[in-house]
């Protein structure tokens, strides 16, 4: 849903020749507002990725959100990423359904959700540092920890056996793995290189999952977009 809204927004910006008037940083909020009006339960992360493209670090700290109305989004060089693979199933989950209970628990002040979300944010900051330093072993550890936190918060019943199995398939060969979103696909990293990738491919085939190398494309911002970015 968010990809469709993002594409529609981009078309409208060009059609009405107002791309230079709408800052890149606020576009994810506009997309989220449209989804809220449609009754779709969603967060900002997908929308930021779709607006910026490429590799981007997202800081959603309360201070920035309260002061600016949006997060701090930092595009990064995609060449810093190690080889990654996508594992996916034929029947992805409904991410809105997955998110709905966690949102309410957050609003209710659930201590487990609040503390886990804080650690997820810390993992993002650590991940940025690990990528910049090309410390891929650390990146693998952070990827695994990210999923473990999600599993703790959401519970196995909510995540679904199929989604959990995709993660476990990767872990059985020593690869790091985490959801790409809220289910339906997993991103995996094989720190040991091609031999480990081959073992992962074999395990995926046995489990009935599809796997392919991820090709990360550069950021999709054009010159007009870049001029709107805050300095």
C-alpha positions in Angstrom: 0.0 0.0 0.0 2.7 2.5 1.0 4.6 1.9 -2.3 1.5 2.7 -4.3 0.8 5.9 -2.3 4.5 6.9 -2.6 4.4 6.5 -6.4 1.2 8.4 -6.6 2.7 11.3 -4.5 5.8 11.4 -6.7 3.6 11.6 -9.9 1.6 14.4 -8.4 4.7 16.4 -7.4 5.8 16.2 -11.0 2.4 16.8 -12.6 1.8 20.0 -10.6 5.5 20.9 -10.8 5.8 21.4 -7.0 8.5 18.8 -6.3 10.8 21.7 -5.2 8.3 22.9 -2.6 7.8 19.7 -0.7 10.8 18.7 1.4 12.0 15.1 1.1 11.9 14.8 4.9 8.2 15.4 5.1 7.1 13.2 2.3 7.0 10.0 4.4 4.6 11.8 6.8 2.3 12.7 3.9 2.2 9.1 2.7 1.5 7.9 6.3 -1.3 10.5 6.6 -2.9 9.1 3.4 -2.8 5.6 4.8 -4.3 6.7 8.1 -7.2 8.2 6.2 -7.6 4.9 4.4 -7.6 3.0 7.7 -4.3 1.3 7.1 -2.2 0.6 10.3 1.4 1.5 9.4 4.6 3.2 10.6 7.1 5.5 8.9 10.0 3.1 8.1 8.7 1.7 4.8 7.7 5.1 3.6 11.1 6.6 4.3 12.8 3.8 2.4 10.5 4.3 -0.6 11.0 8.0 -0.7 14.7 8.0 -0.4 15.7 4.7 -2.0 19.1 3.1 -1.5 20.5 2.7 2.0 19.3 5.1 4.6 19.7 5.4 8.4 16.5 6.5 10.2 16.5 8.2 13.6 13.0 8.5 15.1 14.1 9.9 18.5 11.2 11.6 20.3 13.2 14.8 20.5 13.5 15.1 16.7 10.0 14.0 16.1 8.6 16.6 18.5 10.8 19.4 17.3 10.8 18.7 13.6 7.7 16.7 13.0 9.8 14.0 11.3 12.9 11.8 11.9 16.4 12.4 10.8 17.1 10.4 7.7 20.7 9.9 6.5 21.4 8.4 3.1 24.4 6.0 3.1 26.7 4.6 0.4 25.2 1.3 -0.8 28.7 0.0 -1.6 29.3 -0.3 2.2 26.8 -3.2 2.4 28.0 -6.8 2.3 26.3 -9.3 -0.1 22.8 -10.0 1.2 20.1 -12.5 0.2 16.3 -12.4 0.2 14.4 -15.4 1.4 10.6 -15.3 0.8 7.5 -17.3 0.9 4.5 -17.4 -1.5 2.0 -16.1 1.1 3.2 -13.0 2.9 1.5 -11.9 6.1 -0.8 -8.9 6.6 1.6 -6.4 8.2 -1.2 -4.1 9.4 -2.6 -7.0 11.4 0.8 -7.8 12.9 1.4 -4.1 13.9 -2.0 -3.4 15.4 -1.6 -5.1 18.8 1.9 -3.7 19.3 0.8 -0.2 18.7 -1.9 -0.5 21.3 0.5 -2.0 23.8 2.9 0.9 23.2 0.1 3.4 23.8 -0.9 1.5 27.0 2.7 1.8 28.3 3.6 -1.8 28.1 7.1 -1.9 29.6 8.3 -4.9 27.5 7.3 -3.1 24.3 8.8 0.2 25.3 12.2 -1.2 26.4 12.4 -3.5 23.4 11.6 -0.7 21.0 14.4 1.4 22.6 16.8 -1.4 22.1 15.7 -1.7 18.4 16.5 2.0 18.0 19.9 1.4 19.6 20.5 -1.5 17.2 19.9 0.8 14.2 22.5 3.3 15.5 25.0 0.4 16.2 24.2 -1.0 12.7 25.0 2.3 11.1 28.4 2.4 12.9 29.1 -1.3 12.0 28.3 -0.7 8.3 30.5 2.4 8.1 33.4 0.5 9.7 32.6 -2.6 7.6 32.4 -4.6 10.8 30.2 -7.3 9.2 30.5 -9.7 12.1 28.9 -7.1 14.3 26.3 -6.4 11.7 25.4 -10.1 11.7 25.0 -10.1 15.5 22.8 -7.0 15.3 20.6 -8.6 12.6 20.0 -11.6 14.8 19.3 -9.5 17.9 16.7 -7.4 16.0 14.7 -10.5 15.2 15.0 -11.9 18.7 13.5 -8.7 20.1 10.7 -8.8 17.6 9.9 -12.4 18.5 9.9 -11.5 22.2 7.5 -8.5 21.7 5.1 -10.1 19.2 5.1 -13.7 20.2 5.3 -16.8 17.9 1.6 -17.0 17.3 1.5 -13.4 15.9 4.6 -13.8 13.8 3.4 -17.1 12.3 5.2 -20.4 12.0 6.1 -19.9 8.3 7.8 -16.5 8.9 9.8 -17.9 11.9 10.9 -20.9 9.8 12.4 -18.6 7.2 14.6 -17.1 9.9 15.4 -20.5 11.4 16.4 -21.9 7.9 19.1 -19.2 7.7 20.3 -19.7 11.2 20.7 -23.4 10.7 23.6 -22.7 8.4 25.0 -20.0 10.6 23.7 -17.1 8.6 22.3 -14.0 10.2 18.6 -13.2 9.4 15.8 -10.9 10.2 12.5 -9.8 8.7 12.5 -7.3 5.9 9.3 -5.9 7.3 6.6 -7.7 9.3 6.7 -11.1 7.6 6.6 -12.7 4.3 10.3 -12.3 3.6 13.7 -12.4 5.4 17.0 -10.7 4.7 19.9 -13.0 5.3 23.7 -12.4 5.5 26.3 -15.1 5.2 29.5 -13.8 6.8 31.4 -16.9 5.8 31.0 -16.2 2.1 30.0 -18.3 -1.0 30.2 -21.8 0.6 27.8 -20.7 3.3 25.5 -19.1 0.7 25.4 -22.5 -1.1 24.4 -24.2 2.1 21.7 -21.6 2.6 20.3 -22.1 -0.9 20.2 -25.9 -0.3 18.3 -25.4 3.0 15.8 -23.0 1.4 15.0 -25.4 -1.4 14.5 -28.2 1.1 12.1 -26.0 3.1 10.2 -24.8 0.0 11.4 -21.2 0.1 12.7 -19.0 -2.7 16.0 -17.2 -2.3 17.9 -14.7 -4.5 20.7 -12.3 -4.1 19.7 -8.7 -3.2 20.6 -6.0 -5.6 20.5 -2.7 -3.8 19.9 0.2 -6.1 21.2 3.8 -5.4 19.1 6.4 -3.8 16.3 7.6 -6.1 16.5 11.3 -5.2 17.1 13.7 -8.1 18.8 17.1 -8.1 15.5 18.9 -7.2 14.9 16.6 -4.3 18.4 17.0 -3.0 18.0 20.8 -2.9 15.1 20.4 -0.5 17.1 18.4 2.0 17.8 20.1 5.3 21.5 20.9 5.8 
